[in-house]
Amino acid sequence: MNRSTRFRPFRRAVLALTVSATAGCGLLPLGGAQAEAAPTAFTLAAGGDILIHPQLTGQARRDAGGTEDGDTPPDFTRIMAGVAPVLRRADLAVCHFAPVVGGPKGPFQSYPDFLVPPQITTAIKGAGYDTCSTASQHTLDHGPAGVRRTLDALDKAGLRHTGSARSRAEAQRPLIMDVKGVKVAQLSFAFGFNGREVPEDKPWLVNQTSFARIAAAERAARKAGAEVVVLSIHWGREHHPEASAPQVALARRIAKETGIDLVIGHHAHVVQPMEKVNGTWIAYGLGNQLARHDVPSGLTEEGAIGWFEFTRRDSGGWDVAARFVPTLVEIPPDDRAPDEAEPAREPGAPRDHRLVDVAAALRDDRRLSERQRARYQVAFERTEGTLLNRGAAKDGLRPLTELPG
């Protein structure tokens, strides 16, 4: 999968480091001379939940030159721009698209039955994402028509997708992508659909979680040629930073009884830990990538991009190194004084909704106020602490970029 050429030096550097680390493991003849064999390797970045609340749509309309309540088509590009450099560095970038897409002019809806502007899909693609999981608790918010509209919008934006389907044939066809010559499959499952049942006449409409179904989907992907299988799973308890007992139990079973290479969790809307189980990395919850809850908790604005470096072992299988990038959704004050047209702001408060790569902003953005710097540092340290609190440091989990000193 081709990525922007400006990141080729980074990948060459990663490859050089990997080759250096494996020097002496084996040489292959080339043209009569001994030449070092470069290992097969690729990088994968995965983000948290994408949910578009009305405040984000209003911001996107303002960014497009209109008013928050006007009819200007929203443009989410500037909101997401802060994470684009990370996503574009990866050989494969995986998003979790939780809501249902509406028509270009609306109407749009928020919780509990999401209906969001299709323009978000082009911003997701523009930020660097290649593929999205679509099995979430909101997949059936607007029935089969909503599923079709959502997948049509993702197709139009050039995003691959899996987890929901428009037909039985589509559901039965594993999503397998060529990533630097490696066939990578993505699976997507969700625990339930806000009390809605999967239609009896369309059981293929969305993937509902069970161990048996997940294991069968992996077998189908392997049969279709997948060399790596990644599972995106919508699970756990909302707003709980610790993994639930059912999450942990299912994760352990997946790691021990299947060949799935990586598990990426969603749904909690807050960051949850990562750990390595039986050689498989489990990201229990990456928090929100982009959302603006009606009552932000501080934790709901924080998220993480998981960064995974896959290297093929000489003996077969894959070594996976895990890193993370703390992110933050900046939320401006929205309380208006009675005689003010603009929101009242404290000194140093953000003016716009923006998705931020925390470490990069602390390192590079000299416009940050002291208030913002303090908030960013809290976000970084809290995200790091949560991700590591099941002992993942011993398995090498660390930030992709350290917090600046």
N, C-alpha and C positions, 0 to 999 in steps of 0.2 A: 504494500500500500504506500503510494508516494506521499511524502510530506513536503513542507516548504523547504527549499534548498538552503535557506539561511541557517538551518539547524543541522546540516550535514557535519560541520566540524564537531559539534557536540557528540553525535553518534560515532564519529571516527574515534573521538577520545574515549568514549565508553568501550568501544570495541578493542582499542589498543590496550586499555586496562585489563579487559577480560582475557585477551590473548596472553598478556604478560603473566597473569595469574595462573594460566594453565600451561605455560611453557614447560616442555619436557614431558608432557603427558602423551605425546605421540607426534610423529612426523610422517608426512605423506610425500612420495616421490612426485616431482613435477618436472617434466622435460629432462629427466636424467639427474636432476639435482634434488637435494633434500629441502623441502619448503615447509614452513610452519603452517599447520592447519588452523584456519580461523574457525572458531566455534559458531554454530548457528545461534543467533541471539536476537531478541527484539524487546522493546519496551511497551508497556501498557499503562495508560492513565485511566483512572475511574473516578467519576464525581458522584456526589450525593444527589438527593431528590431535587428535581426541578418542578416547582409548583408556582403558577403565576397568579398572584393575588391582585386585586384591583389597584392597589397603590403602585405596583410595578407596571401595570398597564398605563396608569396615569403618567408615571415617570417616562415611559417609552414614548408616549405621545408628546410630552414636552421636549424630549430629546429630538423628536422628528420635526420640531418647530411649531407644534400646535399647543393647545391647552389641555389640561388634565381631563376635563370633562367634554372635550370636543370630539369631532369625528375624524381627526387626522389619523391615518394609519400608524400604529405604533411601530417604533424601531427599537429593538432591545439590544442593538449592537454595543452601544456605549456602556450599558449596564454590565454586560458580560466581558468587556474588553480586558479587565484586569487579570483574568486567568488564561487568556489566549496564549501568551508565551509558553506557559507550561504545557497546555494541551497540544500545541503544535510541535513541541519537541518529541512527543511520544509517537511511536510507530502505529499504535492503535489507541484511540481515545473512546471510552465507553461512558455514555450518559444513562441516567435513569429518568425517563419521561413519565411522570406520574399522572398528569391530568388528561382530559379529553379536549380536543381541538374543536373550536366553533367556526362559524363563517368569518370571512375577512372583516366584515363590519359588525360582527356580533349578532345577537346580544351575547355578553359574556357573564359568567357566573363564578362565584367563589364557593367556599365551603358551605354545605357538604357535597354539592354536585358541581364539580368544576367544569367550566367551559371557557377555554382560554383562546387568545388570538393566535391564529396560525403563523403570524410573523415571528413568533418565538422560535419556530423550527429553523428558520433561515439564520437567526442569530446563533443558535446552537451549532449549526454547521460552520458558520463563519468563525466561531471561537476555536474551532479545531476538532470538534467531536466527529467521529466516523459512524457510530452505531449507538442505538438506544434500546434499553429494555423497556417494555411497555406493560408488563403485568404488574398492576398495583391495585390497591383497594378502590381506586377511582375508575378503573378500566371500564366498568359497566355503568358508570353514572348516567350515560345517555344511550344505553342499549347498543345493539348491533350497528345502528347508524353512526353513533359516536365512535365506535371502534374503526369503522371504515373511514370516516372523515379524518381521524387522527393518523392512521397509517397512510392515507393518501397525501396528507400534508408532509409527513416525514419523507415519503418517496419524492415528492416535488422538491424538497430541500436537498435531496441527495444523501439522506441519512438511511443507513441500514437499520433494521429493527427486528425484534423477536419478543415473544411473550403473549401477543394477541394476534389474531388472524382474521382475514376477510373470507376465508374459505377453508374447507377441510384440506385441500391440496396444499395451501400455503402453510397451514399449521403442521402438516406432516413433513415439510421440507426443512431440514436443519439449516440454520444460518451459519455458514462457514465462509470465512474471509481469508484471503491470502495476505499474510503480513510478512514481508521480507522473505517470501518463499515458504513460510510455515502456514499450514492450514489451521486456523483458529476458529473454534465454534463458540458461540454465545448462546446460553440458555437463560430463560427468564420465567420465574414463578412467583405467585403471590398467595398469601394464606387465605384471603377472603376478599369480599367485594362490598363492604358496607351493608351487609344483610341481603344483598341481591344474590340470586342463584344464577349459575350459568344455565342458559336456556337448554332444555332437554333436546331440542331439535338442532342445537348448535353447540355441542359439547367442546368443539375445537375453538370457540371464540376467544378464550383466554386460558392460560395455564394455571390451574389451582394446585397449590403445594401438597404433595405427599412424597414420602421417600421413594415409593415404588415408581411414581411418575418421573421424578427427577432421574433416578437410576436408568429408567427406560429411555429417557431423552438423551442421556449421555451415551448409551449403547448405540442409539440411532445415529448420533453425530459421529461416533467412531466408525461405524459401518460406512458412513458417507465419506470417510477420509480424514476426519479431524485428527490432528496431532496434539492439539491443546484444546481443553474444554474449560470454559469460564462460566460460572453460574452467577447470575444476578438474582437476588431473592429478596422479596418484600415480606418482612417478618418482624417479630419483637413487639415491644410495648412503646407506644408514643411517649416522648418526653422523658424517657428513662435512660440515663447515660450508661447503665450497666446492662449487659446482655441478660436476657431472661433464661430461666432453666430450660424451657422448650427450645430456645435458640441454640443454647450450648449443646443440648442432647442431639438435635438434628445435625448441627455442625460436625460433631464428633462422628456420627454415623456416616455422613457424607465423606468425611476425610478417611475413614477406616474401611468403608465398604464400597466405595466407587473410585474411579480414576480421575475424578474432577480435579483440575489443577489449581483452581483459585475460586474462592467464594466471596462475592461482594454483596453486602447487606444494605438494605434501605428500610424506610418507613418510620423510624423513631423520631426523625426531625431534629435529633441531637446526635452528637458524635458518641459512638460506642467503641469499645476496645478492639484491637486486633490481636490475634495470636496464631501461632503455628501449631497445627495438630497433625501428627503423623506425617509430617513433611508438607502439609498443605496450609497455605495462608488463608485465614478466615478474617475478613473485615466485617465485624458484626453490624456496624452502621457508620456510614460516612457523613451523617448529619444532612443538613440542607446544602445543596449547591446554590440554588437560587429560590428564595421564598420570602414572603413578608406576612407573617401571621398577624391577625388582628390584635393579639396581645403578645408582642415579642417578649421572650423570657431572658434574653441575653444568650442563652444556649442555642436557641433556634436560629440565631444569626450566624452561628459558627459552624463550620464544616471542614471537611478534609478531602483533598484529592489523593487517592491512593496511587502510588507509583511502583510498578512491579517490573523488574528486569529478569527476563527469562533467558536461560542459557542451557542449551542441550548438553546433557552428560554423554561422555563417550560410551557409557554402558547402557544408554537409553534413558528416556524420561528427561525431566527438566529440573534444574536448580532455579529457584525463584528468590531474588532479593527484594525485600519490601522497604519502601520509603513512604513519606507522606508530606503533603503540602497543606498547612493550615490556611483556611480561607475565612472570609468574613463578609457578610452582606451589610454594608453601611446603610443605616436608616436615619433620615433626617427627622427632626422634631416636626410633628404635624398638628400640634395644638395651636389654634389661632386665637389671638386676642380679639375681642369684639370689634375693634376699630382698625384691624390690620388686614390687608389683602394677602400678605405673605405670612408664613408660619413664624411664630416667635422663636428665636434661636439663641442659645447660650453661646458665649464666645468659644470658638473652636469646634462647634458642632458641625457635622456634615451637612451639605446643602442638597445632596442628591442620593438616590438609591444607587449604590455601586457594589459590584462583586469584586473583592480584593484578594490578591495573593499577599498574605500578611507579611511574610519575610521580605518579599521583593519590595513592598511598599515601605517598610521600615528602612530598608537599605537604600532605596533610590529616590523616594518622594520627599524632597526637601520642603514641600508646602505643608506637610502634616503639622497640625497643632499639637501642643503638649497633651491635650486631652485625647486626640486621636492616637498618638504614640502609646499612651498608657493603655488605651482600649485594645490596640493591636497586640501589645505585649501580653495582656491578660488572655486574649483569644489564642495566641500561639501557645502559651504555657499550659493553659487549661486543656487545649486540644491534645497537646503532647502527653500530658499526664493521663488523660483518659485513654488514649490509644495504647499506652504502655502499661496500664494497670492490671493486665493479666500476664505480665512477665515477658512481653514480646521483645524487650531490649536484649535478652539473652540470645535471641535468634536473629539479632542484627537490625531490628526495626529502628529507624532514626529519620529525622527530617531530611528531605531532599536538599534543602538549603537551611543552614543553621540560623538561629536568631542572631541578628547582628549584635556585636558587643557594645 
